[in-house]
Each structure stands twice: as structure tokens, then as C-alpha cells.
Amino acid sequence: MKKTVIVLSVFGLIMSLCGFGFAAEQATTKTTTTAMSDAVRSQLVEKAKQTLSSQEWTIYMPITVGKKTISETDVFTFANGKISSKNLTAQGYKESNVNIGVQDDGTAVWETMQVDANNNLAFIRGELSGTSMKGVISKQPVKGNKATYKFSTSAS
């Protein structure tokens, strides 16, 4: 009986210390995520919107076909809070609204979902840092295999 009480006491002590560590980690995370003021974040979002809409963005996607890797290109256009992709438009996908946010390091992140007439989906997520962009296109057809493509504004 005495051993059981000691074991339970030690177990309780360990659990309370783990809980304290978890709470401290959450407090630290909360402090870091609120490090940027809302005003600064809003300014950075506006700057990202201006940068995105300032040009057509040629992006490069390395695609493996058999044993070869080729680089397919596409062009993204951002205008009036929407994005279009030349390749996806040619495949029947409609332009869509784009959601833009800013990470604590100042990187602008944008996301959208495009749909075609058959309800096939294309999710696109990009990160804009300065004048370069990278991201992922995830095509999720109603029938068939899903496909994910990485892209960047650099041809390498």
C-alpha cells in the first residue's frame, strides 16, 4: 500500500511538471505569434497585394515524366482580389478569390481553391518573399488520382 501511494505521488508530480511545461510552451507560442502588431500585419498584406497584382507571374513546375524531369510553366495573374492561372483556365477552372495573410517573419502567404465545371478542385498555396514566389498546386479530381505540384518563380 505504501509503495502504491509513493508511485502515485511520483506519477502525479511528473504529470504536473509536464503540464507546467506544456502551459509554458503555449504561453511562449502565443507571445511569438502576437509579436507583429495588427497594423503592421495589415500594411504588409496591402504591400503583398500590390506586389502580386503588379505583374503576371511566370512560375516553373518540375514534373517527372517517366525517367525525365521537365519544367512546365504557367502564368498567374492577380487582379481585383482574384487569381487566374493560364494552365488551369485552359483546363476549365475558373478564376477565384485569393486570401492573403502574413507570417510573423514577413512572408506573405496566399491561398485559393479553383473549381471546374465537373467539380474537380485545384488548391493553390503560395508564399511571396520579396519578389520571389514558391508554392504548391494540389489537383483533386472527382474521379482519378490526386496530383501535387511544387512551383517557384525560379527556373532552377
PADO-926810 format. One line per 5 residues: number of its first residue (from 0); their letters; for each residue x, y, z of C-alpha. Coordinates in nm, 2 decimals. Layout:
NUM> a> X,Y,Z; ...
This chain:
0> mkktv> 0.00,0.00,0.00; 0.28,0.24,0.09; 0.46,0.16,-0.24; 0.14,0.24,-0.43; 0.10,0.58,-0.26
5> ivlsv> 0.46,0.66,-0.34; 0.43,0.55,-0.70; 0.10,0.75,-0.74; 0.26,1.06,-0.58; 0.56,1.05,-0.81
10> fglim> 0.34,0.99,-1.11; 0.12,1.29,-1.01; 0.43,1.51,-0.96; 0.57,1.41,-1.31; 0.23,1.48,-1.47
15> slcgf> 0.20,1.82,-1.30; 0.55,1.91,-1.42; 0.47,1.80,-1.78; 0.15,2.01,-1.76; 0.35,2.31,-1.64
20> gfaae> 0.59,2.27,-1.93; 0.31,2.25,-2.18; 0.15,2.56,-2.04; 0.48,2.75,-2.06; 0.53,2.64,-2.42
25> qattk> 0.18,2.76,-2.51; 0.24,3.09,-2.34; 0.57,3.13,-2.54; 0.40,3.04,-2.86; 0.12,3.28,-2.80
30> tttta> 0.37,3.56,-2.73; 0.56,3.49,-3.05; 0.25,3.48,-3.27; 0.13,3.81,-3.15; 0.47,3.98,-3.19
35> msdav> 0.37,4.16,-3.50; 0.10,4.43,-3.45; -0.22,4.42,-3.64; -0.14,4.75,-3.81; 0.20,4.62,-3.93
40> rsqlv> 0.04,4.30,-4.05; -0.23,4.49,-4.24; 0.04,4.71,-4.41; 0.23,4.40,-4.51; -0.09,4.24,-4.66
45> ekakq> -0.15,4.56,-4.86; 0.21,4.56,-4.98; 0.18,4.19,-5.08; -0.15,4.27,-5.27; 0.03,4.55,-5.46
50> tlssq> 0.33,4.33,-5.54; 0.12,4.03,-5.66; -0.10,4.25,-5.88; 0.20,4.44,-6.03; 0.28,4.18,-6.29
55> ewtiy> 0.20,3.84,-6.44; 0.39,3.58,-6.25; 0.56,3.31,-6.46; 0.60,3.00,-6.25; 0.80,2.68,-6.31
60> mpitv> 0.69,2.34,-6.21; 0.93,2.04,-6.23; 0.73,1.74,-6.35; 0.86,1.39,-6.37; 0.76,1.20,-6.68
65> gkkti> 0.90,0.85,-6.69; 1.27,0.89,-6.62; 1.28,1.25,-6.73; 1.21,1.57,-6.54; 1.07,1.85,-6.74
70> setdv> 0.99,2.21,-6.63; 0.63,2.31,-6.71; 0.55,2.68,-6.69; 0.23,2.86,-6.60; 0.13,3.22,-6.56
75> ftfan> -0.06,3.35,-6.25; -0.24,3.68,-6.27; -0.37,3.86,-5.96; -0.63,4.13,-6.01; -0.93,4.26,-5.81
80> gkiss> -0.88,4.02,-5.52; -0.88,3.72,-5.76; -0.62,3.49,-5.92; -0.62,3.31,-6.25; -0.38,3.05,-6.39
85> knlta> -0.34,3.02,-6.77; -0.30,2.64,-6.75; -0.59,2.59,-6.51; -0.81,2.83,-6.71; -0.73,2.62,-7.03
90> qgyke> -0.84,2.31,-6.84; -1.18,2.47,-6.75; -1.10,2.60,-6.40; -1.25,2.94,-6.31; -1.06,3.23,-6.16
95> snvni> -1.11,3.25,-5.78; -1.08,3.48,-5.48; -0.75,3.48,-5.32; -0.69,3.50,-4.94; -0.36,3.68,-4.84
100> gvqdd> -0.20,3.67,-4.49; 0.14,3.75,-4.35; 0.35,3.52,-4.13; 0.55,3.66,-3.84; 0.87,3.66,-4.05
105> gtavw> 0.70,3.89,-4.30; 0.64,3.63,-4.57; 0.31,3.68,-4.75; 0.10,3.36,-4.79; -0.18,3.34,-5.03
110> etmqv> -0.43,3.06,-5.09; -0.72,2.98,-5.32; -0.93,2.70,-5.45; -1.05,2.68,-5.81; -1.33,2.46,-5.94
115> dannn> -1.41,2.34,-6.30; -1.75,2.25,-6.45; -1.71,1.89,-6.33; -1.64,2.00,-5.97; -1.28,1.90,-5.99
120> lafir> -1.08,2.10,-5.74; -0.74,2.27,-5.76; -0.59,2.41,-5.43; -0.31,2.66,-5.47; -0.10,2.80,-5.19
125> gelsg> 0.19,3.03,-5.25; 0.45,3.22,-5.04; 0.57,3.56,-5.16; 0.90,3.67,-5.01; 1.04,3.99,-5.17
130> tsmkg> 1.00,3.94,-5.54; 1.01,3.56,-5.55; 0.74,3.31,-5.50; 0.71,2.94,-5.43; 0.42,2.71,-5.35
135> viskq> 0.21,2.41,-5.43; -0.08,2.32,-5.66; -0.29,2.03,-5.55; -0.53,1.89,-5.80; -0.81,1.68,-5.66
140> pvkgn> -1.04,1.54,-5.93; -1.37,1.39,-5.86; -1.25,1.08,-6.04; -0.89,0.97,-6.08; -0.57,1.03,-5.89
145> katyk> -0.48,1.34,-5.70; -0.17,1.52,-5.81; 0.05,1.77,-5.63; 0.30,2.00,-5.80; 0.56,2.23,-5.64
150> fstsa> 0.62,2.56,-5.82; 0.85,2.86,-5.79; 0.94,3.17,-5.99; 1.29,3.04,-6.03; 1.35,2.80,-6.33
155> s> 1.62,2.61,-6.13
